[in-house]
């Protein structure tokens, strides 16, 4: 029977699929094989096993990690003056550079055996998140050596000799790393780079050795102006066959000390007025031995694989941590400011228009931090989460932008006027940085999340593709026969599952007994089945052309992302003991997420080229059965959670701004506490329609309360006030670009002196 099936059914399907699927390039093959799938595969299956989600251990800080956060991390933040860094000196102070080195901030991911702190992914994330609330420039300075760069690549792929030499020097700050990938010719398309290395003989430490002659021109390289060792990505060629039979070896990563002849660091870039070190680097006829290839000569040509595997740190930890910090800080400050600021004799947090923004801020802060925790838990299990890291990078930074826009709108003029007390504008300026770096969000969203995720997370798609790529036709047909019929069986189950759950609204879908959250699991399972079926129909009708249908793949990627973030929110609610007070933000995240999923799925079907398939999907998945989104009562309930002091407010904002020495936030916190303390007395005055003085005369308040109300009013006035500058200060502000320090010449010297 199997041979009959193979001959009359599999063979023609195999021939059609061979024609429909373009051959994979080496770069595409390496990208697909990089990393691994995890919970996203369950969501892609159409029938997620919730027990697997609940089995993931919630991340926790060790005693040493908590001590670092409470000690050196807080000390660092107390040393930072973000206004001075960005507007006056254009650099971290020398004492901060020294503190970072002395306390191991550059070696958080490096094992203790090599002199580093050996922190977990969660601790790494917590540190970056905390510093981000005080200074983006300092946070970026810390995150880069601990994410994509020489340290991460050496840790994963370096030879023992490389690790023994370089990792201790990176850990204690004797060496400061940068990584050179982006160039004018190659941004998102790294394969287009023209930076090259040629295998040849040359002189190294007085000896004639086999090595590489490098030429490059990179830009947008963070820490380039101060780095001492550059991790360089380039295309390696071997025209004389000195190391093998292949001339075009491919993308390779090597360590290049910046003290070598031919290495030149250009003048600094200014990334969106955020003064972390960033600039171009060029090299002309720079010679390094083959042993400087990260991983040694055996890893020549494997640079793209290495980069894809290492991206989990930058995409999954650093940038999402900064994004979550900005969202939490926006929720914290907006809730407090909306309680303090009054218009028409009422706190603005009680106006419906303001509550719309605050409700969204509360839910996004809760859900995105849940996703951060879940992602760190997966990374701490030793997983290389390429697809989930892409989801986190894109959506944490997208929601960072949304959160800051909402916070700016509520604060209005208070947030517009720049100055040392403005606690939103520095983060607002940094939004494009997070969205652009380590894979621009447009590309990440339209190509990576669904493009890579659809193949890696689908239960059978990668097996199908690998079978079709097999050059031996008999072996290809045999493997394809096995995988394609498993795929057909999966699709048939998904078809009836999606139909049944659409008809019932998911009421009978499998779900854990989670009390008032059970219905969210069921509805998520309903949309998971609809998504899985839609993905299969897209594969069937579009084949290899699907990767060129970026508008469709963007929407499919958004659905997968929404399901992952909502899964994380459910996991958080479970891990934190099913706190009833937190249900409004969980329900808001669910209602908003389901509405976005429904809209994206409906748009996929509307735009599917094969109209017969579109009508079939519409009849089965019922995407027009409208998810209504959060109603007004739910919006108001979520808004109140960050408006009034409560344990829920603290959980939502993560206590992120408490103990922060930012002058504006410190004053805001002080005023918020005082306003809430005096609320009963102010209520009595408001109900009696009396001023504080009249209320004291009428016996409504005591002398002590009158004094405290005066102190409160003074604090409110100071919070509402904005910074101002005299003519001399304005001239200095606008003339700062002329200073040597701002151009970077002084900054590099200072940081090198500190290192020495």
Long-range contacts (C-beta under 8 A, 24 or more apart in sequence): 2-481, 5-481, 5-485, 6-477, 6-478, 6-481, 10-477, 10-480, 10-481, 10-484, 10-485, 11-477, 13-480, 13-484, 14-468, 14-476, 14-477, 14-480, 14-481, 14-484, 17-464, 17-468, 17-480, 17-484, 17-543, 18-468, 20-543, 20-544, 20-545, 21-465, 21-468, 21-543, 21-544, 22-544, 23-469, 24-465, 24-469, 25-191, 26-250, 26-304, 27-191, 27-251, 27-304, 29-469, 30-302, 30-304, 30-305, 30-308, 31-304, 31-308, 31-452, 32-452, 32-455, 32-456, 32-462, 32-465, 33-305, 34-305, 34-308, 34-309, 34-384, 34-386, 35-308, 35-309, 35-312, 35-384, 35-385, 35-386, 35-387, 35-389, 35-456, 36-383, 36-384, 36-385, 36-386, 36-456, 37-387, 37-453, 37-456, 37-457, 38-378, 38-383, 38-385, 38-388, 39-374, 39-378, 39-388, 39-564, 39-567, 40-387, 40-388, 40-391, 40-453, 40-457, 40-560, 40-564, 41-456, 41-457, 41-458, 41-459, 43-457, 43-528, 43-531, 43-560, 43-563, 43-564, 43-567, 44-453, 44-454, 44-457, 44-458, 44-459, 44-528, 44-531, 44-532, 44-535, 44-560, 45-459, 45-490, 45-528, 45-532, 46-493, 46-494, 46-497, 46-498, 46-528, 46-529, 46-531, 46-532, 46-533, 47-493, 47-494, 47-497, 47-510, 47-525, 47-528, 47-529, 48-524, 48-525, 48-528, 48-567, 50-510, 50-511, 50-512, 50-521, 51-512, 53-567, 53-570, 53-571, 54-512, 54-571, 54-574, 56-374, 56-377, 56-378, 56-381, 56-571, 57-377, 58-373, 58-377, 58-571, 58-575, 59-120, 59-121, 59-122, 59-373, 59-376, 59-377, 59-380, 60-122, 61-120, 61-122, 61-123, 61-126, 62-120, 62-123, 64-117, 65-119, 65-120, 65-122, 65-123, 65-126, 68-117, 68-119, 68-123, 68-127, 69-123, 69-126, 69-127, 69-130, 72-99, 72-103, 72-105, 73-127, 73-130, 73-131, 74-130, 74-659, 75-99, 76-100, 76-103, 76-105, 76-131, 76-138, 77-130, 77-131, 77-133, 77-134, 77-135, 77-660, 77-661, 78-661, 80-134, 80-135, 80-138, 80-661, 81-420, 82-134, 82-135, 82-136, 82-137, 82-138, 82-426, 82-662, 83-419, 83-420, 85-135, 85-137, 85-138, 85-275, 86-137, 86-273, 86-274, 86-275, 86-426, 87-733, 87-736, 88-736, 89-275, 89-741, 89-747, 90-268, 90-275, 90-736, 90-739, 90-741, 90-742, 90-744, 90-747, 91-275, 91-277, 91-741, 91-744, 91-746, 91-747, 91-750, 91-751, 92-137, 92-138, 92-141, 94-750, 94-751, 94-753, 94-754, 96-138, 97-750, 97-751, 97-754, 97-755, 98-754, 100-141, 100-142, 100-173, 101-172, 101-173, 101-754, 101-755, 102-173, 104-171, 104-172, 105-142, 106-142, 106-145, 106-146, 106-151, 106-170, 106-171, 106-173, 106-176, 107-145, 107-146, 107-151, 107-167, 107-170, 107-171, 107-172, 107-173, 108-142, 108-146, 109-146, 109-151, 109-152, 109-155, 109-313, 110-151, 110-155, 110-167, 110-170, 110-171, 111-155, 111-167, 114-163, 114-164, 114-167, 114-168, 114-171, 115-167, 115-168, 115-171, 115-172, 116-167, 116-170, 116-171, 117-171, 120-376, 120-380, 121-313, 121-316, 121-317, 121-376, 121-379, 121-380, 122-373, 122-376, 122-377, 122-380, 124-313, 124-317, 124-318, 124-321, 125-317, 125-318, 125-320, 125-321, 125-372, 125-376, 126-321, 128-317, 128-318, 128-321, 128-322, 128-325, 129-321, 129-322, 129-324, 129-325, 129-328, 129-372, 129-654, 129-656, 130-325, 130-656, 132-321, 132-322, 132-325, 132-326, 132-427, 133-325, 133-328, 133-329, 133-656, 133-657, 133-660, 133-662, 133-665, 134-660, 134-661, 134-662, 135-426, 136-274, 136-276, 136-322, 136-426, 136-427, 136-430, 136-433, 137-274, 137-275, 137-276, 138-276, 139-322, 139-325, 140-222, 140-274, 140-276, 140-322, 140-433, 141-223, 141-276, 141-277, 143-314, 143-317, 143-318, 143-319, 143-321, 143-322, 144-177, 144-178, 144-179, 144-222, 144-223, 144-318, 145-170, 145-176, 145-177, 145-223, 146-313, 146-317, 146-318, 147-313, 147-314, 147-317, 147-318, 147-438, 148-179, 148-307, 148-310, 148-311, 148-313, 148-314, 148-438, 149-177, 149-178, 149-179, 149-231, 150-177, 150-179, 150-229, 150-230, 150-231, 150-255, 150-294, 151-177, 152-310, 152-313, 153-179, 153-231, 153-253, 153-294, 153-306, 153-310, 154-294, 156-306, 156-309, 156-310, 157-294, 157-295, 157-299, 157-306, 158-294, 158-295, 159-291, 159-295, 159-296, 161-291, 162-255, 162-291, 162-294, 162-295, 162-296, 166-229, 166-255, 170-229, 173-755, 174-228, 174-755, 175-228, 175-229, 176-223, 176-226, 176-227, 176-228, 176-229, 176-751, 176-755, 177-223, 177-227, 177-228, 177-229, 177-230, 177-231, 178-221, 178-222, 178-223, 178-224, 178-227, 178-229, 178-230, 178-231, 178-281, 179-221, 179-230, 179-231, 179-232, 179-233, 180-216, 180-218, 180-221, 180-224, 180-230, 180-231, 180-232, 180-233, 180-281, 181-218, 181-233, 181-307, 182-218, 182-219, 182-220, 182-221, 183-216, 183-217, 183-218, 183-219, 184-217, 184-219, 187-440, 188-439, 188-440, 188-443, 190-233, 190-251, 190-304, 190-307, 191-251, 191-304, 193-233, 193-234, 193-235, 193-251, 194-235, 195-232, 195-233, 195-234, 195-235, 196-234, 196-235, 196-236, 196-237, 197-234, 197-235, 197-236, 197-237, 197-252, 197-254, 198-236, 198-237, 198-238, 198-239, 199-236, 199-237, 199-238, 199-239, 199-240, 199-242, 199-243, 199-249, 199-290, 200-240, 200-242, 200-287, 201-242, 202-287, 203-287, 204-287, 204-288, 204-289, 209-289, 209-290, 210-242, 210-243, 210-289, 210-290, 211-287, 211-288, 211-289, 211-290, 211-292, 212-236, 212-254, 212-287, 212-288, 212-289, 212-290, 212-292, 212-293, 213-285, 213-286, 213-287, 214-254, 214-256, 214-262, 214-283, 214-285, 214-286, 214-287, 214-288, 215-283, 215-284, 215-285, 215-286, 216-281, 216-282, 216-283, 217-280, 217-282, 217-283, 218-280, 218-281, 218-282, 219-266, 219-269, 219-279, 219-280, 220-269, 220-271, 220-278, 220-280, 220-437, 221-278, 221-279, 221-280, 221-281, 222-276, 222-277, 222-278, 222-437, 223-276, 223-277, 223-278, 224-265, 224-266, 224-277, 224-278, 224-279, 224-280, 224-281, 225-265, 225-268, 225-277, 225-278, 225-279, 225-744, 225-747, 225-748, 226-277, 226-747, 226-748, 226-751, 226-752, 227-258, 228-257, 228-258, 228-259, 228-755, 229-255, 229-256, 229-257, 229-258, 230-255, 230-256, 230-257, 230-258, 230-263, 230-281, 231-255, 231-256, 231-294, 232-256, 232-283, 233-303, 233-307, 234-303, 236-300, 236-301, 243-290, 243-297, 243-300, 246-301, 249-300, 249-301, 250-300, 250-301, 250-302, 250-303, 250-304, 251-301, 251-303, 251-304, 251-307, 252-293, 252-299, 252-300, 252-301, 252-302, 252-303, 253-293, 253-294, 253-295, 253-299, 253-303, 253-306, 253-307, 254-288, 254-292, 254-293, 254-294, 255-288, 255-292, 255-294, 256-283, 256-286, 256-288, 256-292, 260-286, 260-287, 260-288, 261-286, 262-286, 262-287, 265-748, 267-743, 267-744, 268-743, 268-744, 268-747, 271-433, 272-429, 272-430, 272-431, 272-432, 272-433, 273-429, 274-426, 274-429, 274-430, 274-433, 277-744, 277-747, 277-751, 279-744, 308-386, 309-384, 309-386, 311-386, 311-389, 311-438, 311-439, 312-379, 312-384, 312-385, 312-386, 312-389, 314-393, 314-438, 315-389, 315-390, 315-392, 315-393, 315-438, 315-439, 315-444, 316-375, 316-376, 316-379, 316-385, 316-388, 316-389, 316-392, 316-393, 317-375, 317-376, 317-379, 319-392, 319-393, 319-396, 319-397, 319-434, 319-437, 319-438, 320-368, 320-371, 320-372, 320-375, 320-392, 320-393, 320-396, 320-397, 321-372, 322-396, 322-397, 322-400, 322-430, 322-434, 323-368, 323-396, 323-397, 323-399, 323-400, 323-434, 324-365, 324-368, 324-369, 324-372, 324-396, 324-400, 325-656, 326-400, 326-403, 326-404, 326-427, 326-430, 326-431, 327-361, 327-364, 327-365, 327-368, 327-369, 327-396, 327-399, 327-400, 327-403, 328-365, 328-369, 328-652, 328-653, 328-654, 328-656, 329-423, 329-427, 329-653, 329-656, 329-657, 329-665, 330-361, 330-365, 330-403, 330-404, 330-406, 330-407, 330-424, 330-427, 331-358, 331-361, 331-362, 331-364, 331-365, 331-403, 331-407, 331-642, 331-652, 331-653, 332-642, 332-653, 332-656, 332-657, 333-407, 333-411, 333-423, 333-424, 333-657, 333-665, 333-668, 334-358, 334-361, 334-406, 334-407, 334-410, 334-411, 334-642, 335-361, 335-362, 335-642, 335-643, 335-649, 335-653, 336-668, 336-669, 336-671, 336-672, 337-410, 337-411, 337-414, 337-668, 337-719, 338-410, 338-643, 339-643, 339-644, 339-672, 339-675, 339-676, 340-668, 340-671, 340-672, 340-675, 340-716, 340-719, 340-720, 341-414, 341-716, 341-719, 341-720, 345-686, 347-643, 348-410, 349-639, 349-643, 352-632, 352-636, 354-410, 354-639, 355-635, 355-636, 355-639, 356-635, 356-639, 357-406, 357-407, 357-409, 357-410, 358-406, 358-410, 358-638, 358-639, 358-642, 358-643, 359-588, 359-630, 359-634, 359-635, 359-636, 359-637, 359-638, 359-639, 360-402, 360-406, 360-588, 360-592, 360-635, 360-638, 361-403, 361-406, 361-407, 361-642, 362-584, 362-585, 362-588, 362-638, 362-639, 362-641, 362-642, 362-652, 363-585, 363-588, 363-589, 363-592, 363-630, 363-638, 364-399, 364-402, 364-403, 364-589, 365-403, 365-642, 365-652, 365-653, 365-654, 366-569, 366-572, 366-582, 366-585, 366-586, 366-589, 366-651, 366-652, 367-565, 367-566, 367-568, 367-569, 367-585, 367-589, 367-593, 368-395, 368-396, 368-399, 368-565, 369-572, 369-654, 370-565, 370-568, 370-569, 370-571, 370-572, 371-395, 371-396, 371-564, 371-565, 371-568, 371-569, 372-396, 373-568, 373-571, 373-572, 373-575, 374-567, 374-568, 374-571, 374-572, 375-568, 386-452, 386-456, 387-448, 387-449, 387-452, 387-453, 387-456, 387-457, 388-564, 390-439, 390-444, 390-448, 390-449, 390-452, 390-453, 391-449, 391-557, 391-560, 391-561, 391-564, 391-565, 393-438, 393-439, 393-441, 393-444, 394-441, 394-444, 394-445, 394-449, 394-561, 395-561, 395-565, 396-434, 397-431, 397-434, 397-435, 397-441, 398-435, 398-441, 400-427, 400-431, 400-434, 401-431, 401-435, 404-428, 404-431, 413-722, 414-720, 414-722, 417-722, 417-723, 418-723, 419-722, 419-723, 419-724, 419-725, 420-663, 420-664, 420-723, 421-663, 421-664, 421-667, 421-722, 421-723, 422-664, 422-722, 422-723, 423-662, 423-664, 423-665, 423-668, 445-554, 445-557, 445-558, 446-550, 446-551, 446-553, 446-554, 446-557, 447-547, 447-550, 447-553, 448-557, 449-557, 449-558, 449-560, 449-561, 450-553, 450-554, 450-556, 450-557, 450-560, 451-547, 451-553, 451-557, 453-557, 453-560, 454-535, 454-539, 454-546, 454-553, 454-556, 457-560, 458-535, 459-486, 459-487, 459-490, 460-484, 460-486, 460-487, 460-490, 461-487, 461-539, 463-487, 487-536, 490-536, 491-533, 491-536, 494-529, 494-532, 494-533, 494-536, 495-533, 495-620, 497-529, 498-529, 498-530, 498-532, 498-533, 498-620, 498-621, 499-620, 499-621, 501-525, 501-526, 501-529, 501-530, 502-526, 502-530, 502-620, 502-621, 502-622, 502-625, 503-622, 505-625, 514-570, 514-573, 514-574, 514-578, 515-578, 516-580, 516-583, 517-570, 517-573, 517-574, 517-578, 517-583, 517-586, 520-566, 520-570, 520-586, 520-587, 520-590, 521-570, 523-590, 523-594, 524-563, 524-566, 524-567, 524-570, 524-590, 524-594, 527-559, 527-563, 527-594, 527-597, 527-598, 527-601, 528-563, 530-601, 530-620, 530-621, 530-623, 531-556, 531-559, 531-560, 531-563, 531-597, 531-601, 533-617, 533-620, 533-621, 534-601, 534-604, 534-605, 534-617, 534-621, 537-608, 537-613, 537-616, 537-617, 538-604, 538-608, 540-613, 541-608, 541-609, 541-610, 541-613, 542-609, 542-610, 549-609, 551-607, 552-604, 552-607, 552-608, 555-600, 555-601, 555-603, 555-604, 556-600, 556-604, 558-596, 558-600, 559-597, 559-600, 559-601, 562-593, 562-596, 562-597, 562-600, 563-593, 563-597, 565-589, 565-593, 566-590, 566-593, 566-594, 576-651, 579-648, 579-651, 581-641, 581-646, 581-647, 581-648, 582-648, 582-651, 584-634, 584-637, 584-638, 584-641, 585-638, 585-641, 585-648, 585-652, 587-630, 587-634, 588-630, 588-634, 588-635, 588-638, 591-627, 591-628, 591-629, 591-630, 591-631, 591-634, 592-629, 592-630, 594-627, 594-629, 595-627, 595-628, 595-629, 597-627, 598-623, 598-625, 598-626, 598-627, 644-676, 645-672, 645-673, 645-676, 667-715, 667-718, 667-719, 668-719, 670-715, 671-712, 671-715, 671-716, 671-718, 671-719, 674-708, 674-711, 674-712, 674-715, 675-712, 675-715, 675-716, 677-708, 677-712, 678-705, 678-708, 678-709, 678-712, 681-705, 681-708, 681-709, 682-709
